[in-house]
Amino acid sequence: QVQLVESGGGLVQAGGSLRLSCAASGRTLTNYGMAWFRQAPGKEREFVAAINWSLGTTYYQDSVKGRFTISRDNAKNTVYLQMNSLEPEDTAVYYCSADGRVFRGVAGNYRLPQKYNYWGLGTQVTVSS
């Protein structure tokens, strides 16, 4: 079992920055994929960014490339999402997720929310115009 707790959300003006954190506990994350998804009201949950915990390789949704950075701290068992140049369209609840299988098998599985077994409760990010 993996427990995930997000923090760092809030209200920010367009053009501002926020850093989200996701603290993981319950097991080591070797070979795990960890990701951030977001869900705006009335919309489906969408992929934002993912990281291969062991290799450190990162992946992004096109709309956040160059603005968001996912990273991890092995010692703290924590994954981060640094969000810069925020836009009102980034407003959503942001969820942290983890699973040991997303980087195996079919390429691109890490983009699919149904492939993740562990989820945090989410943190609200609101960007005002």
PyMOL commands that set and color helices and strands:
alter all, ss='L'
color gray80, all
select helices_A, chain A and resi 62-64+88-90+109-111+113-115
alter helices_A, ss='H'
color red, helices_A
select strands_A, chain A and resi 3-7+10-13+18-25+33-39+46-52+58-60+68-73+78-83+92-99+118-119+123-128
alter strands_A, ss='S'
color yellow, strands_A
deselect
rebuild
show_as cartoon
